[in-house]
Amino acid sequence: MLKGERLISGYGKTQVLRSLSFDLGAHEILGIIGINGMGKTTLLKTVMGLLPVEGGRIVLDGDAIEALPAYRRSRLGFSYTPQGGAGFPGLTVKENLLLAGMMPGSGNAKPIAEILCLFPRLEKLLARPSGALSGGERQLLALARAMVRSPRLLLLDELTEGIQPSVTDEIAECLLAIHRSEKTAMIIADQDLSFLASLVGRALVVQKGQIVAERNPTELLADSVFQTD
Ligand SMILES: Nc1ncnc2c1ncn2[C@@H]1O[C@H](COP(=O)(O)OP(=O)(O)OP(=O)(O)O)[C@@H](O)[C@H]1O
């Protein structure tokens, strides 16, 4: 479905991705692992179109899309959930969900009732300002906002950072439920290897802006190199 071919990208003169290549199958959940600063976030932002491609190609179903700006990729069904989640802290959970459905290119936004089936925990929190949510609840809201637009590709950055294990399990269950019901493809960068092992068929190891290895779930569980705690 999606290929990155010899991607070069970064921040001005700072080159981070150095001829990085990957491929993502239709409906695949792919993990991205690597120690801090190796380029995981940079890869997700480059795929989303938030950083310019300086070299190489991004190919979606045979079409080169690396020149498309982020809003065009969003219309193609790409959705990026940044580290720490996003949203408007002064607005309630319900308002944040409604707003996600009003974004340009949202197409047929899912009704809130449908979103709550995927994220039942948010039901009791609808009236709460999102700035008053816990870290885990905020991540669930960020995912829920992304799902309003029924994306075909979710790009998820460090969803579990600073989240307690029970909530991490809940996030993993939500992602599996989404995958079962909507077949959404996902690229998930995360340092929690058990979380990833419960979701992905394989994970790519990023080192100094390149893919240097691949791990299956069993290998992920045995690997301690990329754990931060
Ligand atoms: N806005 C920026 N300007 C310049 N350099 C940056 C910028 N953002 C990140 N970098 C650098 O790019 C490199 C890769 O960063 P990136 O955030 O992609 O790594 P990461 O693998 O996601 O790390 P982490 O696990 O800590 O989130 C790092 O050396 C980082 O310092």
The ligand as an ORCA input file, in Angstrom:
! r2SCAN-3c Opt
* xyz 0 1
  N      12.915     20.866     15.059
  C      14.123     20.279     15.010
  N      15.202     20.962     14.564
  C      16.437     20.380     14.489
  N      16.665     19.096     14.854
  C      15.642     18.385     15.311
  C      14.317     18.921     15.404
  N      13.497     17.959     15.896
  C      14.274     16.868     16.086
  N      15.545     17.131     15.741
  C      16.674     16.189     15.808
  O      16.454     15.137     14.892
  C      16.934     13.921     15.419
  C      15.834     12.876     15.343
  O      14.759     13.312     16.177
  P      13.396     12.483     16.282
  O      12.480     13.309     17.122
  O      12.947     12.071     14.946
  O      13.892     11.193     17.075
  P      13.055     10.060     17.793
  O      13.679      8.763     17.355
  O      11.614     10.251     17.547
  O      13.410     10.334     19.306
  P      12.499     10.213     20.643
  O      12.383      8.750     20.913
  O      13.339     10.926     21.669
  O      11.188     10.884     20.375
  C      17.423     14.193     16.828
  O      18.811     14.339     16.802
  C      16.752     15.510     17.174
  O      17.551     16.274     18.049
*
